[in-house]
Amino acid sequence: MATFDFSTLSGIPEQVANLLFGVYPRYTEIELDSTLTREGKNQAQDKLISAVIAELDRLQVVAESEADRIQKQAEKILNGAQPDPQTAVLNELKAQRAWGRIRRKLDVFGEASSLLRGIEDMIDQASRNADRFTLALLREELPDYLAARRVTAPQVFDWLDRAEIPLLTPEQREARKALAVLEENYPRVQAAISMARGAAEKKSFKVAALPGWDNATLHLNW
């Protein structure tokens, strides 16, 4: 079974915290250096800040690369092998015809409440029939359809999640979990880098805390 390695990505917030925590004493040391003129201090401090921002930029690139790698690994497992071009065209035509039939059924429902009941029934039926094709089609097409109908219903995708999970292989379940971990934590990694960059640019390194992995908070004990 495929494993998903989050070790590099999950370690980035702590690297960011250590970077901030380590730069402040060096910045202060420059400020207190009596052998430097004011201009010399400014130049040394600007050089230090540039190095910090360059390291944050490097960590940003690493974070983006790791997130992309994990997402592609999971999506490859969930989507299976890519069909040859001719089969892909046939699959697309099949999906278009199937969605046309589904849409005509959904268009009958005038009120949002009845539309949602119709969607829920459709999902339940597809789940009972182990119809992964229809579930995947609904997941792909419903966001635009609901938006066009001006219906906000995030619960529809919870229904799809619950319907699909029993039909997934163990490897696909792990892939789904990996995507959920990524969705939850990647914004936190981005936020830690962004907060540190803002602090460096303002020459104010004493950030009280940074977001960490899995809802952790990294306290910088100054």
Disulfide bonds with the S-S distance in Angstrom:
none
